[in-house]
Amino acid sequence: MRSPLIKIVVVVISIAVVASADDTKKCNTPPEQCARQIRQMLAGRLYLGVELAELAPGIIVKTVVPDSPAEHGDMKPGDKLVAVNGHRTTEASIKDFKQILDEVGRTHRHLWMLVQRRGAFKKIDVMMEPYSKTQIERIVTQHLTEAHSVASAAPDSRP
């Protein structure tokens, strides 16, 4: 009698654990507060517009954001970063790259990069730009949809 009861309890606990794992909310901040914080964080911030992936060693461009400074500068998915503003990046991590971007953002907006594309080297000049209001709202909407299960984000009512 005791063995079936233990099995039932174990099954119920397992179901509860699986159900709570599926219902994970990635962000515990209230959605309105989260949206406000994202808008404040990104307003005036410079960006490049690439998603990177780490190689062993080095960094490669995974995707390029449409209509971004990276796209305007002719960066392409698959470009391997060799150097950025005089910093060698053949063995760098994404964290190292972000530190370079932070330095550039504090001093000026110009990036020059040497990339390897299909075996050939190419110099790319890019001017980092601030996020547009449309881009910020797209990021807010994506975060609220993914981390808060909110269907859409209401645009900021500030002028």
Secondary structure, DSSP 8 states (H G I E B T S, - for coil): -HHHHHHHHHHHHHHHHHHHHHT--S--S-HHHHHHHHHHHHTT-EE--EEEEE-SSSEEEEEE-TTSHHHHTT--TT-EEEEETTEE-TT--HHHHHHHHHHHHHH-SEEEEEEEETTEEEEEEEE-EE--HHHHHHHHHHHHHHHH--S--------
